[in-house]
């Protein structure tokens, strides 16, 4: 591959990571005026519309999946779109974008643990060490580096809710191993977003008539559009192109930029401070993820995701 083509692909991957990092800040803005379920429903209704166009252009008639084959797709929609985003938006009411992105960045390690528990996949000593370090990093984040908070379990409830989102996303990733054997990532993700939006509207509908739409501030509207179009649709297409062009291994390295972009954007846009415990937690989490995922044989299947394993 020519250097110019490689740089273009890497540029797209950096843009994807930037969009996902910025999504934590966007969510923090959105939940100031919109209920979590309504925010999530709007996000994925718009995202589905964009992805559906891309799917039809790319796959044509192959884009149709008979409803009798929707079981896995519904499971993916429930865990990775509906439940994940209910936890995600609710958690962002109470915690900071920096905390949220760092906790979610331990997703690959949590996925390894769930795969081992549910499907008896062998967990190596190296993966166990990575799991221990990453969970230690999460503990540092949610305890704010304070032993007294950890000892008394006086955690920020937003951090705990985000941990619930992390668990849902890890289940979604595990389910994606099965969907990836049957459909392309673009197709599976588009259906998951569409079905997830339907589920979300069931919970969001009561808020439609109570929300003061005329009072929505421009930053909230822009944030919803950003999360739907850029963080959910365009970023996924760019990421999928990167996986296809340079492989999953090289692409996955760019996942580590997500909490970096989140921290920088939170500092610039919201004025959030970056504390030493953020840096310590980040090092433990990211090194743990590296240990858990390094020197493994590549999986021949594609995984379903609107984003990589640590994205919102």
Buried (B, 14 or more C-beta within 10 A) or exposed (E): EEEEEEEBBBEBBBBBBBBBBBBBBBBBBBBEBBBBBBBBBBBBBBBBBBBBEBBBEBBEEEBEBEEEEBEBBBBBBBBBBBBBBBBBBBBBBBBBBBBBBBBBBBBBBBBBBBBBEEEEEEBBEBBBBBBBBBBBBBBBBBBBBEEEBBEEEEBBEBBBBBBBBBBBBBBBBBBBBBBBEEBBBBBBBBBBBBBBBBBBBEBBEEBEEEBEEEEBEEBBBEBBBBBBBBBBBBBBBBBBBBBEBBEBEBBBEBBBBBBBBBBBBBBEBBEBEBBEBBBBBBEBBBBBBBBBBEEEEEEEBBBBBBBBBBBB
